[in-house]
């Protein structure tokens, strides 16, 4: 074998095997050329080639390794793995000192391993290592040869995929929870309305109002959950983001610590997008409030805008955006910043670093959902002690896509209706019957689609309006409406849903449902919607 102090040992060259047929000059020349080829191969390989002894001290470090880790040969040879290219622990918390010790003492058990490494400047990289025991002539272990491949990009892509899958799963869970909560809140607020209606006692009226207020606050929380789950209601129209940012800055200026300086650098030439102004304003406020909490002793909060062009389908964080022109809104602060393990989780619902009672951990989750609904992207960069920066990418509006808002219908005194309520939640059915009948309407309630179909087939001429739950076991609201329409093509129905106006609800509206109302709703809100439908001719009571 060739044994050089600063070269890893590989199997013998075939040149040596035929040495007996050559004279000494030929042998020397063959060995010299073989060594040159060997050195060239090792020096210019696009892999890390490293040798270390049984004590973990580096004895060889090829040129590629020097470039990747930032160490010169003089700096690294003789140094221990731990403290140079191997950190004491991974960001996950795994103790790498024990791993390296075990590799040195039991190299036969570690033919292949993946671990986090660190460069001279402190950058973390992921390396896949293959390890080979090197032996002396007498069979003694002389060290370990390790060949490494930088898999950092692959690891980051895998992590982004896992994060996207986790966020999708959490989103589905959050949406289901919010839907069920909305049904319960609907019943709570509904019966509070009934109590207010039947009671003449001022104290009871006051208490029921407290119930209604609390229910509204609970509904706001479920609204944030639905927004994160991408099932929230949003009304798209052309909006000027610079106006939205100025409004947000004005609101923050009146409410946050005066030691925090708010700056605006709105230089985007195209600031109009198709979006929901209320949700965008809420998203920016959430980011601003989080920035405020990160600057307890004051600092600078800056809002900036710019335009950028995306040439091809691109991935930003766990978002995929299409080619086109984008508005970039940047919200940065000079606060305490976040460690990487916190920054990775900030968009998860219920994740918060705030003290108990100071936040539900839904604000940034709702921001994530809002940006997704607007077909944009959001990313966060943060370093401890250096502040945080959020970048929001939103597609710029095309003039041809701008929507005109419809004028609201004139108010009309509510008429008495014959109503069917179809909902699988008993509390919703009983509340609806109680409150509607208090206002003079005649109400029939049904727990299943089959019961509703049987009744409607016999009494379709005596039904003015059907309040139809969208999500039910067996046959959902869309399927039930299609069935009822076959019985009576002129059926009039309003969808009620614990979610919001999503694409499926829009399909049912396109099929002929008059409108949709989101739970929890008050009788006042529903009656206003009915008045508008009567005024527009969509609903004609037959009394």
PEBEL-V900687 format. One record per residue. N is the residue number from 1. RES is the residue in one small letter. PSI is psi in degrees with one decimal (NA if undefined). BURIAL is # if it has 16 or more other ideal C-beta (glycine too) atoms within 10 Angstrom, else .. Layout:
BEGIN
N&RES&PSI&BURIAL / N&RES&PSI&BURIAL
END
This chain:
BEGIN
1&x&151.4&. / 2&x&128.1&. / 3&x&98.2&. / 4&x&141.6&. / 5&x&-34.4&. / 6&x&26.7&. / 7&x&142.6&# / 8&x&155.2&# / 9&x&126.6&# / 10&x&168.0&. / 11&x&158.0&. / 12&x&148.8&. / 13&x&146.1&# / 14&x&-16.1&. / 15&x&-40.8&# / 16&x&-35.8&. / 17&x&-27.1&. / 18&x&20.3&. / 19&x&-28.5&. / 20&x&-21.5&. / 21&x&1.1&. / 22&x&158.0&. / 23&x&175.7&. / 24&x&-38.3&. / 25&x&-41.3&. / 26&x&-38.7&. / 27&x&-45.9&# / 28&x&-44.8&. / 29&x&-40.0&. / 30&x&-41.2&# / 31&x&-39.7&. / 32&x&-45.3&. / 33&x&-40.1&. / 34&x&-42.2&# / 35&x&-38.5&. / 36&x&-45.5&. / 37&x&-40.6&. / 38&x&-47.3&# / 39&x&-41.2&. / 40&x&-42.8&. / 41&x&-48.5&. / 42&x&-41.4&# / 43&x&-36.8&. / 44&x&8.0&. / 45&x&141.5&. / 46&x&42.0&. / 47&x&156.2&# / 48&x&125.1&# / 49&x&119.1&# / 50&x&145.6&# / 51&x&140.7&# / 52&x&156.3&# / 53&x&-177.3&. / 54&x&-15.7&. / 55&x&0.8&. / 56&x&13.4&# / 57&x&135.1&# / 58&x&129.3&# / 59&x&-14.0&# / 60&x&142.2&# / 61&x&108.2&# / 62&x&174.9&# / 63&x&-41.4&. / 64&x&-42.2&# / 65&x&-40.7&# / 66&x&-41.8&# / 67&x&-42.4&. / 68&x&-45.9&# / 69&x&-13.2&# / 70&x&12.7&# / 71&x&141.8&# / 72&x&166.1&. / 73&x&-40.8&. / 74&x&-32.7&. / 75&x&-31.9&. / 76&x&-33.1&# / 77&x&130.1&# / 78&x&-10.1&. / 79&x&155.3&# / 80&x&149.6&. / 81&x&-47.6&# / 82&x&127.5&. / 83&x&-13.2&. / 84&x&-85.7&# / 85&x&-7.3&# / 86&x&120.2&# / 87&x&163.3&# / 88&x&-32.4&. / 89&x&154.1&. / 90&x&167.1&# / 91&x&-22.8&. / 92&x&-14.3&. / 93&x&-7.6&. / 94&x&133.6&. / 95&x&107.9&. / 96&x&-17.4&# / 97&x&-41.9&. / 98&x&-36.3&. / 99&x&-47.8&# / 100&x&-40.4&# / 101&x&-40.8&. / 102&x&-37.4&. / 103&x&-42.9&# / 104&x&-39.5&# / 105&x&-27.6&. / 106&x&60.3&. / 107&x&-27.5&# / 108&x&-20.5&. / 109&x&-2.0&. / 110&x&56.1&# / 111&x&-27.0&. / 112&x&131.3&. / 113&x&153.8&# / 114&x&130.7&. / 115&x&164.6&# / 116&x&133.7&# / 117&x&176.4&# / 118&x&138.6&# / 119&x&174.2&. / 120&x&-34.6&. / 121&x&1.7&. / 122&x&1.4&. / 123&x&135.6&. / 124&x&133.5&. / 125&x&153.5&# / 126&x&129.0&# / 127&x&134.9&# / 128&x&120.9&# / 129&x&139.5&# / 130&x&135.5&. / 131&x&138.0&# / 132&x&131.3&. / 133&x&132.2&. / 134&x&133.5&# / 135&x&152.6&. / 136&x&179.1&. / 137&x&-35.8&. / 138&x&9.8&. / 139&x&-0.1&. / 140&x&145.2&. / 141&x&121.9&. / 142&x&-7.0&# / 143&x&-169.1&# / 144&x&129.4&# / 145&x&125.4&# / 146&x&130.4&# / 147&x&125.0&# / 148&x&148.7&# / 149&x&130.3&. / 150&x&112.9&# / 151&x&25.1&. / 152&x&-48.0&. / 153&x&-44.2&. / 154&x&-42.3&. / 155&x&-41.6&# / 156&x&-40.0&. / 157&x&-40.3&. / 158&x&-40.9&. / 159&x&-40.1&. / 160&x&-39.8&. / 161&x&-46.0&. / 162&x&-40.6&. / 163&x&-42.4&# / 164&x&-42.4&. / 165&x&-39.7&. / 166&x&-43.3&. / 167&x&-37.6&# / 168&x&-44.3&. / 169&x&-44.0&. / 170&x&-37.8&# / 171&x&-43.4&# / 172&x&-42.6&. / 173&x&-45.8&. / 174&x&-41.1&# / 175&x&-41.6&# / 176&x&-41.3&# / 177&x&-45.9&. / 178&x&-39.6&# / 179&x&-47.7&# / 180&x&-39.9&. / 181&x&-41.6&# / 182&x&-38.1&# / 183&x&-42.6&# / 184&x&-43.2&# / 185&x&-36.0&# / 186&x&-44.4&# / 187&x&-40.3&# / 188&x&-50.9&# / 189&x&-33.4&# / 190&x&-46.5&# / 191&x&-27.1&# / 192&x&-38.2&# / 193&x&-43.8&# / 194&x&-43.6&# / 195&x&-44.7&# / 196&x&-36.8&# / 197&x&-39.0&. / 198&x&-19.2&. / 199&x&140.6&. / 200&x&-3.4&. / 201&x&121.4&. / 202&x&-35.3&. / 203&x&-43.4&. / 204&x&-40.1&. / 205&x&-40.2&. / 206&x&-44.1&. / 207&x&-41.5&. / 208&x&-32.1&# / 209&x&-36.4&. / 210&x&-39.5&. / 211&x&-45.4&# / 212&x&-41.3&# / 213&x&-44.5&. / 214&x&-40.0&. / 215&x&-37.4&# / 216&x&-41.3&. / 217&x&-40.8&. / 218&x&-37.9&# / 219&x&-33.7&# / 220&x&-38.5&. / 221&x&-45.1&. / 222&x&-29.6&# / 223&x&-40.0&# / 224&x&-39.4&# / 225&x&-44.3&# / 226&x&-36.8&# / 227&x&-44.3&# / 228&x&-41.4&# / 229&x&1.1&# / 230&x&30.2&# / 231&x&15.5&# / 232&x&161.4&# / 233&x&139.7&# / 234&x&140.2&# / 235&x&105.8&. / 236&x&132.7&# / 237&x&168.1&# / 238&x&133.1&# / 239&x&149.0&# / 240&x&109.5&. / 241&x&-27.7&# / 242&x&-37.6&# / 243&x&-40.5&. / 244&x&-44.1&# / 245&x&-41.5&# / 246&x&-39.6&. / 247&x&-42.9&. / 248&x&-43.2&# / 249&x&-38.8&# / 250&x&-42.3&. / 251&x&-44.0&. / 252&x&-37.6&# / 253&x&-29.5&. / 254&x&-17.4&. / 255&x&-25.7&. / 256&x&172.7&# / 257&x&130.1&. / 258&x&-15.2&. / 259&x&-9.8&. / 260&x&120.3&# / 261&x&127.3&. / 262&x&122.8&# / 263&x&149.5&. / 264&x&132.5&. / 265&x&74.9&. / 266&x&92.6&# / 267&x&0.8&. / 268&x&129.8&# / 269&x&-28.0&. / 270&x&106.2&. / 271&x&3.8&# / 272&x&131.1&# / 273&x&167.8&# / 274&x&112.6&# / 275&x&-175.9&# / 276&x&107.3&# / 277&x&-39.1&# / 278&x&-44.4&. / 279&x&-37.6&# / 280&x&-40.4&# / 281&x&-42.2&# / 282&x&-39.8&# / 283&x&-45.9&# / 284&x&-36.2&# / 285&x&-41.9&# / 286&x&-44.0&# / 287&x&-42.3&# / 288&x&-39.9&# / 289&x&-39.3&. / 290&x&-38.0&# / 291&x&-39.8&# / 292&x&-43.2&# / 293&x&-24.7&# / 294&x&-2.7&# / 295&x&64.6&# / 296&x&-22.1&. / 297&x&17.6&. / 298&x&173.6&. / 299&x&-155.2&# / 300&x&130.6&. / 301&x&119.6&# / 302&x&131.9&# / 303&x&126.5&# / 304&x&155.9&# / 305&x&151.4&# / 306&x&167.6&. / 307&x&147.3&. / 308&x&157.8&. / 309&x&131.3&. / 310&x&117.3&# / 311&x&-28.3&. / 312&x&168.1&. / 313&x&125.3&. / 314&x&154.0&. / 315&x&125.0&. / 316&x&117.4&. / 317&x&-124.8&# / 318&x&23.2&# / 319&x&146.9&# / 320&x&122.1&. / 321&x&151.5&# / 322&x&161.4&. / 323&x&148.1&. / 324&x&-171.8&. / 325&x&134.4&. / 326&x&147.3&# / 327&x&133.3&# / 328&x&117.5&# / 329&x&123.5&# / 330&x&124.0&. / 331&x&113.6&# / 332&x&153.6&# / 333&x&164.4&# / 334&x&34.5&# / 335&x&-155.7&# / 336&x&-16.6&# / 337&x&-178.4&# / 338&x&145.2&# / 339&x&159.5&. / 340&x&-38.8&. / 341&x&-27.6&. / 342&x&-43.5&. / 343&x&-34.9&# / 344&x&-20.8&. / 345&x&3.4&# / 346&x&-23.9&# / 347&x&1.3&# / 348&x&136.1&# / 349&x&141.9&# / 350&x&0.0&. / 351&x&123.7&. / 352&x&147.1&# / 353&x&3.1&. / 354&x&162.1&. / 355&x&156.2&. / 356&x&131.7&. / 357&x&-8.0&. / 358&x&-2.1&. / 359&x&145.7&# / 360&x&-5.2&. / 361&x&27.0&# / 362&x&-13.1&# / 363&x&-56.4&# / 364&x&-26.4&# / 365&x&-41.0&# / 366&x&-37.5&# / 367&x&-45.7&# / 368&x&-47.3&# / 369&x&-40.8&# / 370&x&-47.1&# / 371&x&-37.1&# / 372&x&-42.4&# / 373&x&-29.4&# / 374&x&11.2&# / 375&x&36.5&# / 376&x&-152.9&# / 377&x&156.1&# / 378&x&138.5&# / 379&x&153.9&. / 380&x&133.0&# / 381&x&130.2&. / 382&x&142.8&# / 383&x&139.2&. / 384&x&128.8&. / 385&x&-3.0&. / 386&x&3.8&. / 387&x&-177.3&# / 388&x&155.9&# / 389&x&122.3&# / 390&x&132.9&# / 391&x&123.8&# / 392&x&126.1&# / 393&x&121.3&# / 394&x&131.1&# / 395&x&135.1&# / 396&x&142.7&# / 397&x&141.1&# / 398&x&142.7&. / 399&x&-32.7&. / 400&x&-15.7&. / 401&x&-1.8&. / 402&x&136.2&. / 403&x&144.3&. / 404&x&131.5&. / 405&x&143.0&. / 406&x&143.1&. / 407&x&142.5&. / 408&x&148.4&. / 409&x&151.6&# / 410&x&144.6&. / 411&x&141.2&. / 412&x&138.3&. / 413&x&131.1&. / 414&x&141.5&# / 415&x&161.7&# / 416&x&129.1&. / 417&x&157.2&# / 418&x&112.3&# / 419&x&138.5&# / 420&x&132.0&# / 421&x&119.0&# / 422&x&111.1&# / 423&x&136.7&# / 424&x&-8.8&# / 425&x&118.9&# / 426&x&-39.4&. / 427&x&-33.9&. / 428&x&-42.1&# / 429&x&-47.1&# / 430&x&-40.5&# / 431&x&-46.0&# / 432&x&-43.5&# / 433&x&-43.9&# / 434&x&-50.0&# / 435&x&-37.5&# / 436&x&-41.7&# / 437&x&-28.5&. / 438&x&-26.9&. / 439&x&15.2&. / 440&x&1.4&. / 441&x&155.7&# / 442&x&130.0&# / 443&x&136.6&# / 444&x&134.7&# / 445&x&149.4&# / 446&x&136.5&# / 447&x&-23.5&# / 448&x&159.9&# / 449&x&-36.9&# / 450&x&-43.6&. / 451&x&-41.9&. / 452&x&-41.1&# / 453&x&-44.8&# / 454&x&-45.4&. / 455&x&-44.4&# / 456&x&-32.6&# / 457&x&-33.7&. / 458&x&-24.6&. / 459&x&23.0&. / 460&x&-30.5&. / 461&x&-14.2&. / 462&x&19.6&. / 463&x&122.1&# / 464&x&-35.9&# / 465&x&141.7&# / 466&x&125.8&# / 467&x&111.3&# / 468&x&120.7&# / 469&x&136.3&# / 470&x&-43.5&# / 471&x&110.2&# / 472&x&152.4&# / 473&x&151.2&. / 474&x&-101.1&. / 475&x&120.8&# / 476&x&179.4&# / 477&x&-37.5&# / 478&x&-45.6&# / 479&x&-40.1&. / 480&x&-42.6&# / 481&x&-41.3&# / 482&x&-38.6&. / 483&x&-45.4&# / 484&x&-32.0&# / 485&x&-28.8&. / 486&x&-31.2&. / 487&x&-44.8&. / 488&x&104.4&. / 489&x&-19.2&. / 490&x&17.8&. / 491&x&139.5&# / 492&x&123.1&# / 493&x&148.7&# / 494&x&130.7&# / 495&x&137.9&# / 496&x&138.7&# / 497&x&144.5&# / 498&x&-12.9&# / 499&x&-138.5&# / 500&x&-166.4&# / 501&x&91.2&# / 502&x&-172.6&# / 503&x&-35.6&. / 504&x&-41.7&# / 505&x&-39.2&# / 506&x&-35.8&. / 507&x&-43.4&. / 508&x&-38.4&# / 509&x&-40.3&. / 510&x&-27.8&. / 511&x&-12.7&. / 512&x&-5.8&. / 513&x&137.8&# / 514&x&-46.4&# / 515&x&179.2&# / 516&x&143.1&# / 517&x&137.3&# / 518&x&134.8&# / 519&x&149.3&# / 520&x&139.5&# / 521&x&153.2&# / 522&x&163.4&# / 523&x&-36.1&# / 524&x&-41.8&. / 525&x&-42.2&. / 526&x&-42.4&# / 527&x&-34.1&# / 528&x&-40.7&# / 529&x&-39.8&# / 530&x&-41.1&# / 531&x&-41.7&# / 532&x&-37.9&# / 533&x&-38.4&# / 534&x&-42.1&# / 535&x&-34.0&. / 536&x&-3.0&. / 537&x&4.6&. / 538&x&-23.2&. / 539&x&129.0&# / 540&x&96.9&. / 541&x&142.5&. / 542&x&49.8&. / 543&x&NA&.
END
